[in-house]
Structures are given as C-alpha cells and as structure tokens.
Amino acid sequence: MHKLEKLILESYAQLLTEMDGGRLFDYFNSKGYDITERSSDGREPGFEGYMVSKGESRSPQAVIFQHNKDTDEFTISRMSGYRIDQDEAMKAGMRRKSSSAIAGIDGYMTDGNYTPVSISPEDLKDIVDHVMTGLDREAEAQRDFYAKRGPVSGTIDEMSLRQIEKESGGKPTQWEDLTDAQRAGIVKRYGEPNFDGKHDFFGTGMETYFKATKKNDETGSITHKVIKLPSFASIYHNFSDIIADIKKLMGSDDVRKDERARELFDIVKTNFRKLQRYLRIERPEQYRMLKMQRMMEGIESAFSTIEEKMDINDPVLVRSELLRWELMI
C-alpha cells in the first residue's frame, strides 16, 4: 500500500474512534452512569451544566461538568466521592480540596467559585471513570481490612464505622446528638442504653439503631445489636407532597368554588395533622428528623431560586453555593 494511502486510512480510523461530545455521553450511558442536567457553574454563554454520578443519592460519586453543544467544548468544575486520587484530580484541573460532612468522602473543586476549566472529552472520560470506580476501590479496601482482621461478628470498631456510614448513607448519629424527646422515645421502646449511650449509633434517616450490648475490656471493642427502626418517612413525605399540590390547586378559582374538592382537601389536611401529632408525641425521634429533611429541601429550593436572580460573582451566591455543595457531598 502506498504511504499516502496508508496515512489517509490511519487518519480516517483515528477520526472514527476519536472521542467527541456525542460519543462521550453515549459512553457514560453504556457504563450505567447517571447523567442529570443542572445549572452550569460559571454561567458561560452556550454552556449547559451536567452531573454524572454513581451510587446512592445523598453522597454519590459525582463529577460536575459543562458542555457547549455548538462548539463541542467541555469544562469541569468539581467532583466528590470515595477514594479519589489527588493527583488524578489535579490533572483534571482541580486546585482545591473541599470539606465533606461525610467521613471518607473526598471533594475537589477548581476554586472557591467553582470556576470551570477546559478539559478534553478524552480527559473528562478518564477522570469520570476514575471517580466512578472509587466505590470499587472503597469496597476492595473494606474487604482487605476485614480479611486481615478476621471474624468479629457483631463488633463495630473505628474502621467498620466507616462501613456503617457507607451502608446507612452518611455519618451515623450518636446518642448524645439526639434531643431529650428523641432519647425518651428510643428508651420507651428499646430500653435504657448501655454505657450511658456513648457507643450507640443511628443510621442516616433514623432507620437503624446500633445499640451497644457488650464491651471487651481487653481490646476495647464494642458489640452492637442492630435494630431496624420503623420508618414513617415515606408516608410523611407523601402527605407533604399532597398538601403542596393542594395549595397549588387552591390557587385556581374553579377548584376553590368546588365544594366537594374542598371537603376532600380538608380530609387530607386533617389526616396529615393527625399524623404530625402522632409522630410528635409517640415518635419524636422520627418527627424531628422528618421536619429537618423538609427544611433542608426548602433550603435547596431557595438556593435554586436565588441562583436564577443573582449574579454568579455575588458574594452571597458564592457562599450559598459553597454551603449547598457541602450539603450534597
């Protein structure tokens, strides 16, 4: 084959395999990564924001990037997750490590304003793969640790607490973090805690209670009884959503004048108040947590509204963005 023909064929083959925007999104989908649209960091004209993620919703492996469909350019601004190598993050343009409310989570960003930096499709593919596989590296590290430690069924120590955090979706709540009403509700159903509650933990959402039962005086290790707590989260949130929908419907003159519709709405609101009263009196440990969740959702909604109305460089918006990112990771 003539050298020129060979060069043309090689160039054509490279063109077919070269990563571009369309192929990159197809690749993310083929790997099973979640891709969600979001407001773009930097608000640069023509760029749309995305988050590619893997794992549970509160603290997933996540990379925030922007894409300009017209020019097929990409920028990147932040990332978070387990076992992210700092060198890999720096190669992708990250210059600052961010704090996380969840133990074991690594967070990186370009700067305090999440200023996007350019990145090629191939480099974006590589860093996304690295971040998404952090869960596999974390699982392998946990397996290695337990293999070396040997069988200690029911025992939770400093390392396995990290496993509890991962399984329960965040940092466990300690006995001392509960209110008096919450502690009273737990004692009423599961008895007084051992060791003054110093070694008792609760999973995120108050759905699991790790109650300390025994302490090894030689090793200091604690044995826990794992108690699955009944959760009213689904019914509470469903009622809350229905009430929010009712408020919207009542904005319509047609609905407001419909007597049967108003009677139905009154029944729903009355039952919701009964549920709230029951939780407040009988399940205070659940009630406080559910109220806090709804409050945080309200804060998140307020952040989104503020973003639409404020300049990206406004110091108030910058601080709110930092707080929101820390809440997410």
N, C-alpha and C positions, 0 to 999 in steps of 0.2 A: 504494500500500500504506500502511495506517495506520502511524504512527510506532511504536506499541506492538508491532504485529506484526513490523515490521522489526527492532526491538530484540530481540525474542524469538528470531527466526531467526538474527540475528547472534550472540547469546549461545549458541544451540544449536550453531552452526557452530564457534564457538570451543571449546566443550566437546568436540566430536568430534575436534578437532585438537590439543587440549592434551596435552602430554607427561605421562605418568604412568609408574609403575614397569613395568607390563607392556609398554607401548609402547617404553619405553627399552631394555629387554632385547631386544625384537624388533628394534629399530633397530640395536643393536650386532651382532646376528646377521646382519642384512641387509648390514652393511658388511664382514662377514668377520672381525670381531674375535674373538679367543679369550676366553672367559669361564670362569674357574675359581674354584671355591669355596676358601676359605682361612679360617684363624682370623681373627676380627674384631678390628681394632685398637680398644682401649678397652673391649672386653668389655661393652658396654652391653646390658642385657636386651632381648631381642627383635630385636637386630640381627645379621644374618649377613654375613660378610666375603666379598668378591669381588676378583679381579684381572682387569681387562680388558687385553688385551695384543695386540701385533702384532709379528712378527719372530722371529728365531732365539731359542732357549730361554735361552741364558746371559745375554744382555743385550737383552731385547725392549723396545719401547716399552711402558710399563706404568703403569696407574693403579690404586691400591688404594682401594676404597670399601666402604661398609657399607649395607645396606638392611633396613628393618623392613617385612616383608610386611603386618603387621596395620595399621600406620598409613601405609604407603607413604612413609615418610620415608627420606631418603638422607643419609649423611655421607661425607666424604672425608678421607684422612689422608696420602697420599704419592703421588709419581709419579716416573718416571725415563724417560730416553730421549735421543735426539739432537735438537738444535735446539728445545728447549722455551723459549719466550719467558718471561722472568722476570715481566713484567707480567701475562701470562695466568695464570701460576702463582699470583701474589699475589691476583688477582681470585678465584681458586678457593679461597682460604683458606690457601695455603701461606705460611709465615712464616720458613722457614729452609732454606738450601741445604745439601744433604748432599754428602759426598765420594763419589767413584766410583773404583774400581780400573781402570776402562777409560777411556782417553783419549777425549774428545769427548762423553761421556755426561753429561747434566745430571740432577741429582737434587734434588727438593724434598720437604719434609715440613712438617707443621703445627708440630711442636716435637720435642724430643728423645725424647718418649714416644709420638710418633705419635698424639696426642690427636685424635680425629675432630672435624670441624667440620661443621655443617649445610650442605647445598647442595641447590638445587632440581634436579629432573630435567632441566630445560632447560639449566641452567648446567653440570650434570655432562655432559650430551651434548656441549656446546660444548668443554669442556676435554678430554674424551676424544678428540674429533675433532682438536683441536689437537695433542695428544701423539702420536696415532697417525700423523698426517701428517708428523711430524718426520723420518721416514725419507725421504719425498719431498723435503723441503727439503734434507736432507743430500745426497741423490743429485744434486739440481739444483746445489748448491754445488760438488760434485765435478766435474760436467760443465762448469760455467762455468770452474773452475780449469784443467782440462785443455785446454779450448778456447782459453783465453788463453795457456797455456804453450806449446802446440804439441806436435808429436810427439816423444817422447823414449822410444821403446820400450825396455823393459828397465831403465829408470832409476828408482830409488826415492829420493826426497828427503823432507824433513820433512813436507810435506803429503801425499804419497802413502803415507807410513807410516800415516797415519790410514785411508786406504783399505784397506791391508793389515789393520789392526786390525778393520775392519768385515767384511771378507771372511773372515777367519780366526776370527772370534768373540771377539776380545779383544786385549789388548795383546801384541804379539809378544815372545817370549822371546829374550834376547840370548845370544850365545856365552858371555859371562862368567857368566851365570846358571846354566849347566849344571854338573853335578858332573864331577869328573875322569873317572869311569866313563862318563858320558854323552858327554863330548867324545871319549873314546877310541873309543867305538862309532861316532860320526859320522866320525872320521878314518879308521877302518878301512874304511869303505865309500865315502866320498866325498872322501878326501884331506885334506891339511892346509888350514886356512882361509887365505885371503889377508888381508893387513893385520892379522895376529895375531887375526883373528876379530872385530875391532872393529865391522865393518859387516855381520856375519852375523846373521840373524834366523830365528826358528822360529815358525810359526803355532801358535795355541792347539791343544793336543792333539798337538803334535809331528807333525803330518801333512804339513806343508810346510816346506821348508828354502830360505830365500832366501840363497844363497851369493854373496858379493861376488866379482866377477871382474875389474872394471876401475875405475879412478878417473880422472876428468877433472881434471888438475892446474890447469886454468884456472877451472873452475866449481865444482870440489869434488864434483860429482855422482858417484854410485856406480851401476855397472851390476851387476845381480844375475842369476844363473841360478836359476830357480825349479825346485826338485826336489820332486816328490811322494814323500813317505816312506811306506813300507808301514805300515799301522796294524793292531795286534793288539787294539785296544780292544774291538771287538765280541765276539770270541771270549773275551777275558779276562772281560768283564762277564757274558757268558752263563754261563761256568763259575762265576763268583762267585755269580750268582743261583741256579744249580742247587745249589751247595753250601749256600747259605742255606736252600733248600727241603728239602734232605736233613736238615739239622739239625732243622727243624720236624717232618718225618715221623718222625724217630727219637725224637721225644717220645711217639709212640704205642706202647703195649705190643704191639699187633698187628703193627706194622711191625718192631719190634725183634726179635720172635720169628721173623720170616720170613727164613730163611737165604738164599734166592735174592735177596731185596731187599737184604740186607746185602752180598752178593757184588757186586751191581750198583753199590751205593753206593761200595764200596771201589775198584772200577774207575774210577769217575768221579773220586774223590778222588786216586787215584794219577796219573791223566792230568792233573789240574789241577796237581799238584805238579810234574810233568814240564814243563808249560807255564811255570809260575813259574820253574823252574830255567833253562829255555831263555832266557826273557826276561832274567832276572837276569844271565846270563853272556854271551849273544850279543846281546841288545838292551837294554842298561842304560838307554839314553835313553828307551825305551818303558816299561820296568819301573817306573822311579821315577815317571813321570807317572801311570801307571795306579794305583799304590799311593796317590798323593796324591789322585787323584779319589775312590777308595773311602773314604779318610779323611775328605774333605770331606762325602761323602754321609752318613757316620756322624755327623759333627758336626751336620748339618742334621736328621737323625733325632732326635738327642739334644735339640736345641733344641725340637722339637715336643713331646717328652715333658715337658721342663721347663715349657713353657708351660701344659700341662694341669694341672700340680700346684702352680704358683706364682701368687701374687697379681700382678695386672698392674702394680702400682706398686712391686713389689720391685726394688731397685736392681740386683740380679744379673740379673733378667729384662730390665730396661731395657737393660743393657749388651749382653746376648746378642742382643736384638732389633736393636740398632744394628749389631752385627757381622754378623748374618745379612743385613740389608738391604744393607750394603756389599758382601757377597759376591755377592748376587744381581745388583746393578747394576754 
